[in-house]
């Protein structure tokens, strides 16, 4: 629950983690800070853009108390700024 953090579902594989980092950095490079109009008080415009790309929430079906995932799927929390404490909110809707 922070504007520069993301929750997403994907494969827990180290090569893919690395690929995501490179891809996001190409799409929204951290530097030069002067590239972004948002940067001034804080130098985190890239973190806002990365969060927009990766999303802010997920929906997961649950059956018999277990998340309905494929064999490789997991939930991930991405922190693209790292300057503040953050929290996650879990809501369970249904029976």
N, CA, C and O atoms as a CHARMM CRD file, in Angstrom:
* protein
*
  380
    1    1 UNK  N      0.83600  -1.18300   0.00000 PROA 1      0.00000
    2    1 UNK  CA     0.00000   0.00000   0.00000 PROA 1      0.00000
    3    1 UNK  C      0.87900   1.24300   0.00000 PROA 1      0.00000
    4    1 UNK  O      0.87800   2.02200   0.95300 PROA 1      0.00000
    5    2 UNK  N      1.61500   1.41200  -1.06800 PROA 2      0.00000
    6    2 UNK  CA     2.41300   2.61300  -1.23800 PROA 2      0.00000
    7    2 UNK  C      2.53700   2.88200  -2.72600 PROA 2      0.00000
    8    2 UNK  O      2.57800   1.94400  -3.52300 PROA 2      0.00000
    9    3 UNK  N      2.59500   4.11500  -3.09900 PROA 3      0.00000
   10    3 UNK  CA     2.53600   4.52100  -4.49900 PROA 3      0.00000
   11    3 UNK  C      3.75100   4.08800  -5.31100 PROA 3      0.00000
   12    3 UNK  O      3.70300   4.12700  -6.54000 PROA 3      0.00000
   13    4 UNK  N      4.84100   3.67500  -4.66100 PROA 4      0.00000
   14    4 UNK  CA     6.01700   3.20900  -5.40600 PROA 4      0.00000
   15    4 UNK  C      6.30500   1.72900  -5.14500 PROA 4      0.00000
   16    4 UNK  O      7.43800   1.27700  -5.30900 PROA 4      0.00000
   17    5 UNK  N      5.28100   0.97700  -4.73900 PROA 5      0.00000
   18    5 UNK  CA     5.42200  -0.46000  -4.51700 PROA 5      0.00000
   19    5 UNK  C      4.37500  -1.20400  -5.33200 PROA 5      0.00000
   20    5 UNK  O      3.33800  -0.64400  -5.68800 PROA 5      0.00000
   21    6 UNK  N      4.65400  -2.46500  -5.62200 PROA 6      0.00000
   22    6 UNK  CA     3.78700  -3.24600  -6.49200 PROA 6      0.00000
   23    6 UNK  C      3.60500  -4.65100  -5.93600 PROA 6      0.00000
   24    6 UNK  O      4.47400  -5.18000  -5.24300 PROA 6      0.00000
   25    7 UNK  N      2.46200  -5.24300  -6.25300 PROA 7      0.00000
   26    7 UNK  CA     2.20700  -6.65100  -5.96800 PROA 7      0.00000
   27    7 UNK  C      1.85500  -7.30000  -7.29700 PROA 7      0.00000
   28    7 UNK  O      1.02200  -6.78300  -8.04200 PROA 7      0.00000
   29    8 UNK  N      2.48800  -8.43700  -7.59900 PROA 8      0.00000
   30    8 UNK  CA     2.23600  -9.10100  -8.87500 PROA 8      0.00000
   31    8 UNK  C      2.46800 -10.60000  -8.73400 PROA 8      0.00000
   32    8 UNK  O      3.05300 -11.06200  -7.75500 PROA 8      0.00000
   33    9 UNK  N      2.00300 -11.34500  -9.71900 PROA 9      0.00000
   34    9 UNK  CA     2.16000 -12.79800  -9.73900 PROA 9      0.00000
   35    9 UNK  C      3.06100 -13.15500 -10.91100 PROA 9      0.00000
   36    9 UNK  O      2.86700 -12.67600 -12.02900 PROA 9      0.00000
   37   10 UNK  N      4.04300 -13.99700 -10.64300 PROA 10     0.00000
   38   10 UNK  CA     4.89200 -14.47200 -11.72400 PROA 10     0.00000
   39   10 UNK  C      5.68500 -15.67400 -11.26000 PROA 10     0.00000
   40   10 UNK  O      5.43100 -16.21600 -10.18400 PROA 10     0.00000
   41   11 UNK  N      6.64100 -16.08800 -12.06200 PROA 11     0.00000
   42   11 UNK  CA     7.49400 -17.24100 -11.82100 PROA 11     0.00000
   43   11 UNK  C      8.65000 -16.84500 -10.90000 PROA 11     0.00000
   44   11 UNK  O      9.28900 -15.81600 -11.12100 PROA 11     0.00000
   45   12 UNK  N      8.92200 -17.64100  -9.88100 PROA 12     0.00000
   46   12 UNK  CA    10.03200 -17.37800  -8.96100 PROA 12     0.00000
   47   12 UNK  C     11.30200 -18.02600  -9.50700 PROA 12     0.00000
   48   12 UNK  O     11.70100 -19.10700  -9.07500 PROA 12     0.00000
   49   13 UNK  N     11.92200 -17.34900 -10.45700 PROA 13     0.00000
   50   13 UNK  CA    13.12100 -17.85800 -11.09900 PROA 13     0.00000
   51   13 UNK  C     14.11800 -16.71100 -11.18100 PROA 13     0.00000
   52   13 UNK  O     13.78000 -15.63100 -11.66500 PROA 13     0.00000
   53   14 UNK  N     15.34000 -16.93200 -10.71500 PROA 14     0.00000
   54   14 UNK  CA    16.31900 -15.84600 -10.58100 PROA 14     0.00000
   55   14 UNK  C     16.60900 -15.14700 -11.90400 PROA 14     0.00000
   56   14 UNK  O     16.77600 -13.92800 -11.92500 PROA 14     0.00000
   57   15 UNK  N     16.67400 -15.89000 -13.00800 PROA 15     0.00000
   58   15 UNK  CA    16.91000 -15.25300 -14.30500 PROA 15     0.00000
   59   15 UNK  C     15.79000 -14.30600 -14.67400 PROA 15     0.00000
   60   15 UNK  O     16.03700 -13.23300 -15.22400 PROA 15     0.00000
   61   16 UNK  N     14.55700 -14.69300 -14.37600 PROA 16     0.00000
   62   16 UNK  CA    13.40600 -13.83600 -14.66400 PROA 16     0.00000
   63   16 UNK  C     13.42100 -12.59800 -13.77700 PROA 16     0.00000
   64   16 UNK  O     13.07900 -11.50800 -14.23700 PROA 16     0.00000
   65   17 UNK  N     13.81100 -12.74700 -12.51800 PROA 17     0.00000
   66   17 UNK  CA    13.92500 -11.58500 -11.62000 PROA 17     0.00000
   67   17 UNK  C     14.89700 -10.57600 -12.23500 PROA 17     0.00000
   68   17 UNK  O     14.61900  -9.37700 -12.27900 PROA 17     0.00000
   69   18 UNK  N     16.02700 -11.07300 -12.70300 PROA 18     0.00000
   70   18 UNK  CA    17.04200 -10.21700 -13.32700 PROA 18     0.00000
   71   18 UNK  C     16.47300  -9.55500 -14.59200 PROA 18     0.00000
   72   18 UNK  O     16.67700  -8.36300 -14.82200 PROA 18     0.00000
   73   19 UNK  N     15.76100 -10.33900 -15.40500 PROA 19     0.00000
   74   19 UNK  CA    15.16500  -9.80000 -16.63000 PROA 19     0.00000
   75   19 UNK  C     14.17400  -8.68300 -16.32900 PROA 19     0.00000
   76   19 UNK  O     14.13800  -7.67600 -17.03600 PROA 19     0.00000
   77   20 UNK  N     13.36800  -8.85600 -15.28100 PROA 20     0.00000
   78   20 UNK  CA    12.42900  -7.80200 -14.88400 PROA 20     0.00000
   79   20 UNK  C     13.17600  -6.52400 -14.50300 PROA 20     0.00000
   80   20 UNK  O     12.78900  -5.43000 -14.91300 PROA 20     0.00000
   81   21 UNK  N     14.23600  -6.66200 -13.72500 PROA 21     0.00000
   82   21 UNK  CA    15.01100  -5.48600 -13.31100 PROA 21     0.00000
   83   21 UNK  C     15.55500  -4.74100 -14.52600 PROA 21     0.00000
   84   21 UNK  O     15.44500  -3.51800 -14.60600 PROA 21     0.00000
   85   22 UNK  N     16.14200  -5.47500 -15.47200 PROA 22     0.00000
   86   22 UNK  CA    16.69500  -4.83400 -16.67000 PROA 22     0.00000
   87   22 UNK  C     15.60000  -4.18300 -17.51400 PROA 22     0.00000
   88   22 UNK  O     15.76400  -3.06300 -17.99900 PROA 22     0.00000
   89   23 UNK  N     14.48600  -4.88800 -17.68400 PROA 23     0.00000
   90   23 UNK  CA    13.38300  -4.38600 -18.49500 PROA 23     0.00000
   91   23 UNK  C     12.79500  -3.11400 -17.90100 PROA 23     0.00000
   92   23 UNK  O     12.57300  -2.13100 -18.60900 PROA 23     0.00000
   93   24 UNK  N     12.54300  -3.14200 -16.58900 PROA 24     0.00000
   94   24 UNK  CA    11.97400  -1.95700 -15.93500 PROA 24     0.00000
   95   24 UNK  C     12.93800  -0.77900 -15.98600 PROA 24     0.00000
   96   24 UNK  O     12.51900   0.36500 -16.16500 PROA 24     0.00000
   97   25 UNK  N     14.22200  -1.05800 -15.82800 PROA 25     0.00000
   98   25 UNK  CA    15.20600   0.02500 -15.85900 PROA 25     0.00000
   99   25 UNK  C     15.30500   0.62600 -17.26300 PROA 25     0.00000
  100   25 UNK  O     15.56800   1.82100 -17.40000 PROA 25     0.00000
  101   26 UNK  N     15.09900  -0.17700 -18.30100 PROA 26     0.00000
  102   26 UNK  CA    15.08400   0.36400 -19.67000 PROA 26     0.00000
  103   26 UNK  C     13.85100   1.23300 -19.89400 PROA 26     0.00000
  104   26 UNK  O     13.92700   2.29100 -20.51900 PROA 26     0.00000
  105   27 UNK  N     12.71700   0.77200 -19.37600 PROA 27     0.00000
  106   27 UNK  CA    11.47400   1.52700 -19.56800 PROA 27     0.00000
  107   27 UNK  C     11.43200   2.81000 -18.74800 PROA 27     0.00000
  108   27 UNK  O     10.92300   3.83100 -19.21100 PROA 27     0.00000
  109   28 UNK  N     11.96600   2.75800 -17.52900 PROA 28     0.00000
  110   28 UNK  CA    11.93300   3.91100 -16.62200 PROA 28     0.00000
  111   28 UNK  C     13.26200   3.98700 -15.86800 PROA 28     0.00000
  112   28 UNK  O     13.33100   3.62200 -14.69400 PROA 28     0.00000
  113   29 UNK  N     14.31000   4.45800 -16.53400 PROA 29     0.00000
  114   29 UNK  CA    15.61800   4.51600 -15.87800 PROA 29     0.00000
  115   29 UNK  C     15.62400   5.48100 -14.69200 PROA 29     0.00000
  116   29 UNK  O     14.99500   6.53900 -14.73000 PROA 29     0.00000
  117   30 UNK  N     16.34200   5.09600 -13.64400 PROA 30     0.00000
  118   30 UNK  CA    16.42400   5.94200 -12.44800 PROA 30     0.00000
  119   30 UNK  C     17.09500   7.27800 -12.76100 PROA 30     0.00000
  120   30 UNK  O     16.64900   8.32600 -12.29400 PROA 30     0.00000
  121   31 UNK  N     18.16200   7.23700 -13.54900 PROA 31     0.00000
  122   31 UNK  CA    18.94000   8.44000 -13.84200 PROA 31     0.00000
  123   31 UNK  C     18.98300   8.67200 -15.35000 PROA 31     0.00000
  124   31 UNK  O     18.87700   7.71400 -16.11500 PROA 31     0.00000
  125   32 UNK  N     19.13300   9.89900 -15.78900 PROA 32     0.00000
  126   32 UNK  CA    19.37800  11.08400 -14.97900 PROA 32     0.00000
  127   32 UNK  C     18.09900  11.59400 -14.31400 PROA 32     0.00000
  128   32 UNK  O     17.02400  11.59200 -14.91500 PROA 32     0.00000
  129   33 UNK  N     18.23700  12.01900 -13.08700 PROA 33     0.00000
  130   33 UNK  CA    17.09300  12.53300 -12.33600 PROA 33     0.00000
  131   33 UNK  C     16.42700  13.70400 -13.05400 PROA 33     0.00000
  132   33 UNK  O     15.21300  13.88900 -12.96900 PROA 33     0.00000
  133   34 UNK  N     17.23200  14.48400 -13.75500 PROA 34     0.00000
  134   34 UNK  CA    16.70200  15.67300 -14.44600 PROA 34     0.00000
  135   34 UNK  C     15.79600  15.31100 -15.62500 PROA 34     0.00000
  136   34 UNK  O     15.13400  16.18500 -16.18500 PROA 34     0.00000
  137   35 UNK  N     15.76100  14.06400 -15.99600 PROA 35     0.00000
  138   35 UNK  CA    14.91200  13.59600 -17.10000 PROA 35     0.00000
  139   35 UNK  C     13.42000  13.69800 -16.75800 PROA 35     0.00000
  140   35 UNK  O     12.57200  13.74500 -17.64900 PROA 35     0.00000
  141   36 UNK  N     13.11300  13.73100 -15.45100 PROA 36     0.00000
  142   36 UNK  CA    11.72300  13.70300 -14.99700 PROA 36     0.00000
  143   36 UNK  C     11.31000  15.02100 -14.37600 PROA 36     0.00000
  144   36 UNK  O     12.05300  15.59000 -13.57700 PROA 36     0.00000
  145   37 UNK  N     10.14200  15.51000 -14.73000 PROA 37     0.00000
  146   37 UNK  CA     9.61200  16.73800 -14.13700 PROA 37     0.00000
  147   37 UNK  C      9.19100  16.52800 -12.68500 PROA 37     0.00000
  148   37 UNK  O      9.20600  17.47700 -11.90000 PROA 37     0.00000
  149   38 UNK  N      8.81300  15.29700 -12.31100 PROA 38     0.00000
  150   38 UNK  CA     8.40100  14.99700 -10.92700 PROA 38     0.00000
  151   38 UNK  C      9.55600  15.19700  -9.95200 PROA 38     0.00000
  152   38 UNK  O      9.35400  15.65100  -8.82600 PROA 38     0.00000
  153   39 UNK  N     10.75400  14.86000 -10.38400 PROA 39     0.00000
  154   39 UNK  CA    11.90500  14.94300  -9.47500 PROA 39     0.00000
  155   39 UNK  C     12.19700  16.39500  -9.12700 PROA 39     0.00000
  156   39 UNK  O     12.25400  17.27000  -9.99100 PROA 39     0.00000
  157   40 UNK  N     12.37200  16.60800  -7.89000 PROA 40     0.00000
  158   40 UNK  CA    12.63600  17.93400  -7.34600 PROA 40     0.00000
  159   40 UNK  C     12.77200  17.76800  -5.85500 PROA 40     0.00000
  160   40 UNK  O     13.87500  17.80900  -5.31100 PROA 40     0.00000
  161   41 UNK  N     11.63900  17.57800  -5.19100 PROA 41     0.00000
  162   41 UNK  CA    11.65600  17.28900  -3.75000 PROA 41     0.00000
  163   41 UNK  C     12.19800  15.88600  -3.50400 PROA 41     0.00000
  164   41 UNK  O     12.97600  15.67200  -2.57400 PROA 41     0.00000
  165   42 UNK  N     11.78700  14.93200  -4.33500 PROA 42     0.00000
  166   42 UNK  CA    12.26400  13.55600  -4.25900 PROA 42     0.00000
  167   42 UNK  C     12.76900  13.13300  -5.63500 PROA 42     0.00000
  168   42 UNK  O     12.30800  13.64000  -6.65800 PROA 42     0.00000
  169   43 UNK  N     13.70200  12.21500  -5.64900 PROA 43     0.00000
  170   43 UNK  CA    14.22600  11.69600  -6.91000 PROA 43     0.00000
  171   43 UNK  C     13.70000  10.28200  -7.13400 PROA 43     0.00000
  172   43 UNK  O     14.48100   9.33300  -7.20900 PROA 43     0.00000
  173   44 UNK  N     12.37100  10.13700  -7.24100 PROA 44     0.00000
  174   44 UNK  CA    11.80600   8.79300  -7.36000 PROA 44     0.00000
  175   44 UNK  C     10.75600   8.67100  -8.46700 PROA 44     0.00000
  176   44 UNK  O      9.89900   7.79000  -8.40800 PROA 44     0.00000
  177   45 UNK  N     10.81500   9.53000  -9.45600 PROA 45     0.00000
  178   45 UNK  CA     9.83000   9.45800 -10.54600 PROA 45     0.00000
  179   45 UNK  C      9.86400   8.09000 -11.21300 PROA 45     0.00000
  180   45 UNK  O      8.81700   7.54800 -11.56800 PROA 45     0.00000
  181   46 UNK  N     11.06500   7.52500 -11.38800 PROA 46     0.00000
  182   46 UNK  CA    11.17200   6.20700 -12.01400 PROA 46     0.00000
  183   46 UNK  C     10.42000   5.14900 -11.21600 PROA 46     0.00000
  184   46 UNK  O      9.83200   4.24600 -11.81100 PROA 46     0.00000
  185   47 UNK  N     10.42200   5.23300  -9.89400 PROA 47     0.00000
  186   47 UNK  CA     9.72100   4.26600  -9.04600 PROA 47     0.00000
  187   47 UNK  C      8.21200   4.34900  -9.26600 PROA 47     0.00000
  188   47 UNK  O      7.53100   3.32300  -9.26700 PROA 47     0.00000
  189   48 UNK  N      7.69200   5.54300  -9.45000 PROA 48     0.00000
  190   48 UNK  CA     6.26300   5.70600  -9.72700 PROA 48     0.00000
  191   48 UNK  C      5.89000   5.03600 -11.06300 PROA 48     0.00000
  192   48 UNK  O      4.86500   4.36300 -11.16600 PROA 48     0.00000
  193   49 UNK  N      6.72800   5.23000 -12.06000 PROA 49     0.00000
  194   49 UNK  CA     6.46100   4.63500 -13.37100 PROA 49     0.00000
  195   49 UNK  C      6.56600   3.11300 -13.32400 PROA 49     0.00000
  196   49 UNK  O      5.74500   2.41700 -13.92100 PROA 49     0.00000
  197   50 UNK  N      7.56500   2.59700 -12.62400 PROA 50     0.00000
  198   50 UNK  CA     7.74300   1.13500 -12.50700 PROA 50     0.00000
  199   50 UNK  C      6.54100   0.50700 -11.81100 PROA 50     0.00000
  200   50 UNK  O      6.07700  -0.56000 -12.21100 PROA 50     0.00000
  201   51 UNK  N      6.04500   1.15400 -10.78800 PROA 51     0.00000
  202   51 UNK  CA     4.86900   0.64500 -10.09100 PROA 51     0.00000
  203   51 UNK  C      3.66400   0.62300 -11.01400 PROA 51     0.00000
  204   51 UNK  O      2.87800  -0.32400 -10.97800 PROA 51     0.00000
  205   52 UNK  N      3.50300   1.65300 -11.84500 PROA 52     0.00000
  206   52 UNK  CA     2.38500   1.69600 -12.78200 PROA 52     0.00000
  207   52 UNK  C      2.46800   0.52600 -13.75500 PROA 52     0.00000
  208   52 UNK  O      1.44600  -0.08000 -14.07700 PROA 52     0.00000
  209   53 UNK  N      3.63500   0.20800 -14.21500 PROA 53     0.00000
  210   53 UNK  CA     3.84400  -0.89800 -15.14900 PROA 53     0.00000
  211   53 UNK  C      3.52400  -2.24200 -14.48000 PROA 53     0.00000
  212   53 UNK  O      2.88400  -3.09700 -15.09200 PROA 53     0.00000
  213   54 UNK  N      3.96000  -2.43200 -13.24000 PROA 54     0.00000
  214   54 UNK  CA     3.83500  -3.72500 -12.56400 PROA 54     0.00000
  215   54 UNK  C      2.49800  -3.90800 -11.85100 PROA 54     0.00000
  216   54 UNK  O      2.13400  -5.03600 -11.51800 PROA 54     0.00000
  217   55 UNK  N      1.77000  -2.84400 -11.61400 PROA 55     0.00000
  218   55 UNK  CA     0.44500  -2.96700 -11.00700 PROA 55     0.00000
  219   55 UNK  C      0.46200  -2.81300  -9.50100 PROA 55     0.00000
  220   55 UNK  O      1.51200  -2.89300  -8.86400 PROA 55     0.00000
  221   56 UNK  N     -0.72600  -2.58800  -8.93900 PROA 56     0.00000
  222   56 UNK  CA    -0.81500  -2.32300  -7.50300 PROA 56     0.00000
  223   56 UNK  C     -1.54800  -3.39600  -6.73100 PROA 56     0.00000
  224   56 UNK  O     -1.52300  -3.38900  -5.50000 PROA 56     0.00000
  225   57 UNK  N     -2.21000  -4.33200  -7.42700 PROA 57     0.00000
  226   57 UNK  CA    -2.97900  -5.32900  -6.70800 PROA 57     0.00000
  227   57 UNK  C     -3.14400  -6.57700  -7.55900 PROA 57     0.00000
  228   57 UNK  O     -2.94200  -6.55400  -8.77300 PROA 57     0.00000
  229   58 UNK  N     -3.50900  -7.64900  -6.90700 PROA 58     0.00000
  230   58 UNK  CA    -3.79400  -8.90000  -7.59800 PROA 58     0.00000
  231   58 UNK  C     -5.07700  -9.49200  -7.03300 PROA 58     0.00000
  232   58 UNK  O     -5.49300  -9.16100  -5.92300 PROA 58     0.00000
  233   59 UNK  N     -5.68700 -10.35700  -7.79900 PROA 59     0.00000
  234   59 UNK  CA    -6.84400 -11.12000  -7.35700 PROA 59     0.00000
  235   59 UNK  C     -6.47700 -12.59100  -7.50400 PROA 59     0.00000
  236   59 UNK  O     -6.02600 -13.02300  -8.56400 PROA 59     0.00000
  237   60 UNK  N     -6.67200 -13.34800  -6.44300 PROA 60     0.00000
  238   60 UNK  CA    -6.31400 -14.76400  -6.45200 PROA 60     0.00000
  239   60 UNK  C     -7.51400 -15.58200  -5.99700 PROA 60     0.00000
  240   60 UNK  O     -8.08800 -15.31900  -4.94100 PROA 60     0.00000
  241   61 UNK  N     -7.88200 -16.55500  -6.78400 PROA 61     0.00000
  242   61 UNK  CA    -8.93200 -17.47800  -6.36500 PROA 61     0.00000
  243   61 UNK  C     -8.35600 -18.44600  -5.32700 PROA 61     0.00000
  244   61 UNK  O     -7.20000 -18.86000  -5.41600 PROA 61     0.00000
  245   62 UNK  N     -9.18300 -18.79300  -4.34600 PROA 62     0.00000
  246   62 UNK  CA    -8.77700 -19.72200  -3.29500 PROA 62     0.00000
  247   62 UNK  C     -9.78600 -20.86400  -3.25400 PROA 62     0.00000
  248   62 UNK  O    -10.99500 -20.63800  -3.22700 PROA 62     0.00000
  249   63 UNK  N     -9.27300 -22.09300  -3.25000 PROA 63     0.00000
  250   63 UNK  CA   -10.11300 -23.27900  -3.16600 PROA 63     0.00000
  251   63 UNK  C     -9.60800 -24.15400  -2.03700 PROA 63     0.00000
  252   63 UNK  O     -8.42500 -24.49200  -1.98300 PROA 63     0.00000
  253   64 UNK  N    -10.50100 -24.51900  -1.13900 PROA 64     0.00000
  254   64 UNK  CA   -10.14300 -25.35400   0.01000 PROA 64     0.00000
  255   64 UNK  C     -8.95400 -24.78600   0.78600 PROA 64     0.00000
  256   64 UNK  O     -8.08500 -25.53000   1.24100 PROA 64     0.00000
  257   65 UNK  N     -8.92700 -23.46200   0.92900 PROA 65     0.00000
  258   65 UNK  CA    -7.89200 -22.80500   1.72200 PROA 65     0.00000
  259   65 UNK  C     -6.55300 -22.63900   1.03300 PROA 65     0.00000
  260   65 UNK  O     -5.59000 -22.20400   1.66600 PROA 65     0.00000
  261   66 UNK  N     -6.46400 -22.97600  -0.25700 PROA 66     0.00000
  262   66 UNK  CA    -5.19800 -22.83900  -0.98800 PROA 66     0.00000
  263   66 UNK  C     -5.39600 -21.95900  -2.21800 PROA 66     0.00000
  264   66 UNK  O     -6.43200 -22.01000  -2.88100 PROA 66     0.00000
  265   67 UNK  N     -4.36900 -21.14400  -2.50600 PROA 67     0.00000
  266   67 UNK  CA    -4.42700 -20.28500  -3.67600 PROA 67     0.00000
  267   67 UNK  C     -4.38100 -21.13500  -4.94400 PROA 67     0.00000
  268   67 UNK  O     -3.58100 -22.06400  -5.05400 PROA 67     0.00000
  269   68 UNK  N     -5.24600 -20.80500  -5.89400 PROA 68     0.00000
  270   68 UNK  CA    -5.30800 -21.53200  -7.16800 PROA 68     0.00000
  271   68 UNK  C     -4.25000 -20.98300  -8.12600 PROA 68     0.00000
  272   68 UNK  O     -4.53200 -20.10800  -8.94500 PROA 68     0.00000
  273   69 UNK  N     -3.05200 -21.50100  -8.01100 PROA 69     0.00000
  274   69 UNK  CA    -1.94200 -21.07700  -8.85200 PROA 69     0.00000
  275   69 UNK  C     -1.49300 -22.22000  -9.73900 PROA 69     0.00000
  276   69 UNK  O     -1.70800 -23.39300  -9.43400 PROA 69     0.00000
  277   70 UNK  N     -0.86300 -21.84900 -10.84600 PROA 70     0.00000
  278   70 UNK  CA    -0.17600 -22.83000 -11.66700 PROA 70     0.00000
  279   70 UNK  C      1.06600 -23.29700 -10.92000 PROA 70     0.00000
  280   70 UNK  O      1.37300 -22.77700  -9.84700 PROA 70     0.00000
  281   71 UNK  N      1.78000 -24.26700 -11.47000 PROA 71     0.00000
  282   71 UNK  CA     2.91000 -24.86300 -10.74100 PROA 71     0.00000
  283   71 UNK  C      4.04700 -23.90200 -10.43000 PROA 71     0.00000
  284   71 UNK  O      4.80500 -24.14800  -9.49100 PROA 71     0.00000
  285   72 UNK  N      4.19400 -22.82100 -11.18200 PROA 72     0.00000
  286   72 UNK  CA     5.32500 -21.91500 -10.96100 PROA 72     0.00000
  287   72 UNK  C      4.92200 -20.55100 -10.41700 PROA 72     0.00000
  288   72 UNK  O      5.78600 -19.73600 -10.09500 PROA 72     0.00000
  289   73 UNK  N      3.64000 -20.29700 -10.31100 PROA 73     0.00000
  290   73 UNK  CA     3.18500 -18.96300  -9.90900 PROA 73     0.00000
  291   73 UNK  C      3.38300 -18.70000  -8.41900 PROA 73     0.00000
  292   73 UNK  O      3.16900 -19.57600  -7.58100 PROA 73     0.00000
  293   74 UNK  N      3.79400 -17.47500  -8.11300 PROA 74     0.00000
  294   74 UNK  CA     3.92500 -17.00600  -6.73700 PROA 74     0.00000
  295   74 UNK  C      3.56900 -15.52500  -6.69700 PROA 74     0.00000
  296   74 UNK  O      3.56100 -14.84700  -7.72500 PROA 74     0.00000
  297   75 UNK  N      3.27600 -15.03700  -5.50100 PROA 75     0.00000
  298   75 UNK  CA     2.99000 -13.62200  -5.29600 PROA 75     0.00000
  299   75 UNK  C      4.29600 -12.91400  -4.95000 PROA 75     0.00000
  300   75 UNK  O      5.08800 -13.39800  -4.14100 PROA 75     0.00000
  301   76 UNK  N      4.50000 -11.76600  -5.57600 PROA 76     0.00000
  302   76 UNK  CA     5.70500 -10.98100  -5.31400 PROA 76     0.00000
  303   76 UNK  C      5.33400  -9.56600  -4.89900 PROA 76     0.00000
  304   76 UNK  O      4.30200  -9.03100  -5.30400 PROA 76     0.00000
  305   77 UNK  N      6.19000  -8.97800  -4.09000 PROA 77     0.00000
  306   77 UNK  CA     6.07500  -7.59100  -3.67000 PROA 77     0.00000
  307   77 UNK  C      7.28600  -6.86200  -4.22800 PROA 77     0.00000
  308   77 UNK  O      8.42200  -7.22000  -3.91400 PROA 77     0.00000
  309   78 UNK  N      7.06300  -5.84900  -5.04700 PROA 78     0.00000
  310   78 UNK  CA     8.16100  -5.06800  -5.60600 PROA 78     0.00000
  311   78 UNK  C      8.21300  -3.69700  -4.95900 PROA 78     0.00000
  312   78 UNK  O      7.21700  -2.97400  -4.94200 PROA 78     0.00000
  313   79 UNK  N      9.36300  -3.34400  -4.43200 PROA 79     0.00000
  314   79 UNK  CA     9.57900  -2.03500  -3.81500 PROA 79     0.00000
  315   79 UNK  C     10.54600  -1.27700  -4.71000 PROA 79     0.00000
  316   79 UNK  O     11.72600  -1.61800  -4.77300 PROA 79     0.00000
  317   80 UNK  N     10.06600  -0.26100  -5.39700 PROA 80     0.00000
  318   80 UNK  CA    10.87200   0.43900  -6.38300 PROA 80     0.00000
  319   80 UNK  C     11.49200   1.72700  -5.85700 PROA 80     0.00000
  320   80 UNK  O     12.20400   2.41600  -6.58800 PROA 80     0.00000
  321   81 UNK  N     11.22900   2.05500  -4.60600 PROA 81     0.00000
  322   81 UNK  CA    11.77300   3.27000  -4.00800 PROA 81     0.00000
  323   81 UNK  C     12.61100   2.93100  -2.77200 PROA 81     0.00000
  324   81 UNK  O     13.76300   3.35500  -2.67000 PROA 81     0.00000
  325   82 UNK  N     12.05600   2.19000  -1.85700 PROA 82     0.00000
  326   82 UNK  CA    12.80000   1.73500  -0.68700 PROA 82     0.00000
  327   82 UNK  C     13.08400   2.77800   0.36400 PROA 82     0.00000
  328   82 UNK  O     13.88200   2.52500   1.26700 PROA 82     0.00000
  329   83 UNK  N     12.46800   3.93400   0.28900 PROA 83     0.00000
  330   83 UNK  CA    12.78200   5.01100   1.23000 PROA 83     0.00000
  331   83 UNK  C     11.85200   5.08000   2.42900 PROA 83     0.00000
  332   83 UNK  O     12.12600   5.80800   3.38300 PROA 83     0.00000
  333   84 UNK  N     10.74700   4.32500   2.39300 PROA 84     0.00000
  334   84 UNK  CA     9.76500   4.41000   3.47200 PROA 84     0.00000
  335   84 UNK  C      9.29300   3.02900   3.87500 PROA 84     0.00000
  336   84 UNK  O      9.44900   2.05700   3.13600 PROA 84     0.00000
  337   85 UNK  N      8.70900   2.96200   5.06800 PROA 85     0.00000
  338   85 UNK  CA     8.03600   1.73000   5.48000 PROA 85     0.00000
  339   85 UNK  C      6.80500   1.55300   4.61500 PROA 85     0.00000
  340   85 UNK  O      6.13500   2.52000   4.25200 PROA 85     0.00000
  341   86 UNK  N      6.52300   0.32200   4.29600 PROA 86     0.00000
  342   86 UNK  CA     5.35100   0.02500   3.48600 PROA 86     0.00000
  343   86 UNK  C      4.58400  -1.09900   4.15200 PROA 86     0.00000
  344   86 UNK  O      5.11100  -1.79200   5.02100 PROA 86     0.00000
  345   87 UNK  N      3.33100  -1.27900   3.74000 PROA 87     0.00000
  346   87 UNK  CA     2.52100  -2.35500   4.30000 PROA 87     0.00000
  347   87 UNK  C      1.71500  -2.99200   3.18900 PROA 87     0.00000
  348   87 UNK  O      1.46500  -2.37800   2.15200 PROA 87     0.00000
  349   88 UNK  N      1.31900  -4.20800   3.41300 PROA 88     0.00000
  350   88 UNK  CA     0.47900  -4.92800   2.45400 PROA 88     0.00000
  351   88 UNK  C     -0.88200  -5.14600   3.10700 PROA 88     0.00000
  352   88 UNK  O     -0.97600  -5.37500   4.31200 PROA 88     0.00000
  353   89 UNK  N     -1.91800  -5.07300   2.30500 PROA 89     0.00000
  354   89 UNK  CA    -3.28600  -5.28600   2.77100 PROA 89     0.00000
  355   89 UNK  C     -3.82900  -6.51900   2.05100 PROA 89     0.00000
  356   89 UNK  O     -3.78000  -6.60700   0.82400 PROA 89     0.00000
  357   90 UNK  N     -4.33900  -7.45300   2.81800 PROA 90     0.00000
  358   90 UNK  CA    -4.95200  -8.65400   2.24800 PROA 90     0.00000
  359   90 UNK  C     -6.42100  -8.63200   2.58800 PROA 90     0.00000
  360   90 UNK  O     -6.78700  -8.55700   3.76100 PROA 90     0.00000
  361   91 UNK  N     -7.27600  -8.69600   1.57000 PROA 91     0.00000
  362   91 UNK  CA    -8.71700  -8.75500   1.77400 PROA 91     0.00000
  363   91 UNK  C     -9.22100 -10.08100   1.24800 PROA 91     0.00000
  364   91 UNK  O     -8.86100 -10.49900   0.14700 PROA 91     0.00000
  365   92 UNK  N    -10.03800 -10.73200   2.02000 PROA 92     0.00000
  366   92 UNK  CA   -10.63200 -11.99000   1.59700 PROA 92     0.00000
  367   92 UNK  C    -12.12900 -11.74600   1.44100 PROA 92     0.00000
  368   92 UNK  O    -12.81800 -11.35100   2.38300 PROA 92     0.00000
  369   93 UNK  N    -12.60800 -11.99100   0.23400 PROA 93     0.00000
  370   93 UNK  CA   -14.02000 -11.75900  -0.07500 PROA 93     0.00000
  371   93 UNK  C    -14.61500 -13.08700  -0.50900 PROA 93     0.00000
  372   93 UNK  O    -14.05900 -13.76600  -1.37200 PROA 93     0.00000
  373   94 UNK  N    -15.71600 -13.45300   0.06900 PROA 94     0.00000
  374   94 UNK  CA   -16.38500 -14.69500  -0.32300 PROA 94     0.00000
  375   94 UNK  C    -16.73600 -15.53100   0.89000 PROA 94     0.00000
  376   94 UNK  O    -16.78400 -15.04900   2.02200 PROA 94     0.00000
  377   95 UNK  N    -16.97600 -16.77800   0.61900 PROA 95     0.00000
  378   95 UNK  CA   -17.41300 -17.69200   1.67300 PROA 95     0.00000
  379   95 UNK  C    -16.24100 -18.29000   2.42400 PROA 95     0.00000
  380   95 UNK  O    -16.43700 -19.08200   3.34600 PROA 95     0.00000
